[in-house]
Amino acid sequence: MKIAISSTGNTLDAPLDPRFGRCAYLILIDSQTGEFTALPNAAASQSGGAGVQSATKVVEQGAQVVISGSFGPKATQTLEAGGVQIHTSTAATVRLAVEQWQQSS
């Protein structure tokens, strides 16, 4: 399963970014292999619509789950329309957020 996580950096040990739409990176992880890709979030610097743009990118990348500290209403709507499960987390790092999600699933 492909998981997308909002991050402040480009590694699994980077802090989880509590802001979905304006996160610095979207980390895409294959939950079975542990392989990941860090995608810079171009929407982070947009004056408006960052949540929808970030959500669209997650859907386009084929993620089935997204984890972040919080989601705006428009991002939530876009993610739900794309069939992506939304999970909030207060984990310190991307790695911990994924581990907590795996334990709760």
N, C-alpha and C positions, 0 to 999 in steps of 0.2 A: 504494500500500500504506500502511496506517495503522500507525505505529510509536508505542509508548508508552515514555517515558523517565522514570526517577525523577530528580527535580530538587530543589535547595534553593531555587530561585526560579521566577519565572513568565516567564522569557525564554529564548531559545535560547542566550544567553551566560551563563546561570546555571550554577553548578557542578553537575555530575552528583552526585546523592546516592547514596552507596554502599549505603544501606539501602533496599531496595525497599518493604517494608511500612510503614516509618515515615518515608518521604520526605515533604517538605513539599508538593510538587506532583507531579502526573503530567502531563507534557507530551505531547500527542498531535500527531503530525506526519504530514501527507500527504507521502509521499516523492516524489511526482511533482510536486506544486505548491509544496511548501515551506510551505504554510499550516499554522499550528499553533494549538492551544488549550491553555491552562494550567488544569488542574483542581486546586483545593486538595484535598489528601488528608485527608479527615475521619478516616480510620483511623489517622493518625499519632498521635493523642492517646488512642487506645483502650488499655485496660489489657491486653487480650489479643485475639488473632485478627486483628491488623493486616495480616499478610501475606495471609491468605485474603480479607479485605475489599478490600484493594488489588487483588489478583488478580481478584476478581469484577468490580470496577469496570473493569479493563482489558478483560476479556472482554465485558462489557456495552457498552463503547464501540466494539467491533468491531475492536480492534487485532489485527494478524496477527503482530506482533513486539513484544517488550518488551526494553528494555535497562536494566540497572542494575549496580551494583557486586557485589551478592550477593542471593541469594534463599533464603529458608528452605524447608524440605522441604514444608510444607503449601501455601505459595504456589506452589511449583514444581508440585505435584500439581494444584492448581486451574487453573493456566495451561495445563498439558499437556492436562488434560481439556477445556479450552475451545479447544484447537487453536492456541494461541499459541506461537510459537517464542521460546525464551529465549536471550538473549545477555548475557554479562557484559562489563563494560568498566571500565577504569581511566582513561578520558579525563577531562580537566580540566573540560570543559563539555558541555552537552547537544549543542550544534552539532558538536563534535568527535566525540562518541560516535556520532552519526548518520553523519557522514562516514566514520568508520572502519568502521562496519557496512556502508555502501554499497560501500566498496572491497573488503570481504571477501566480499560476496555474489556 
